[in-house]
């Protein structure tokens, strides 16, 4: 059977689309979760950096 035949093309296309209906929302959710996780880590790092800076200033003023 030659893969350039119309029947073979439609059959392969059917298999690809049936799996993508499940995978597309799953991939979208994983991308969103990754973005949220990255944002939370960035905020936590900035808070830690700011708190350390404030603490150092307070310790310098106390001496």
C-alpha positions, 0 to 999 in steps of 0.5 A: 500500500502506498502512503500517498493514497487518500485512504492512508492519509485520512487514517493517519490524520484520524489517529493524530486528531483523536489523541490531540483532543486529550493532550492539548488541554493537558499540555495547556494546564502544565504550561500554566502551572509552570508559569505560576510556579515560576512567578511564585518563586520569583516573588519569594526570591525578591521578598527574601532579598528585600528582607535581608537588605532591610535587616542589614540596614537595621543592624548597621544603624544599631552599631 
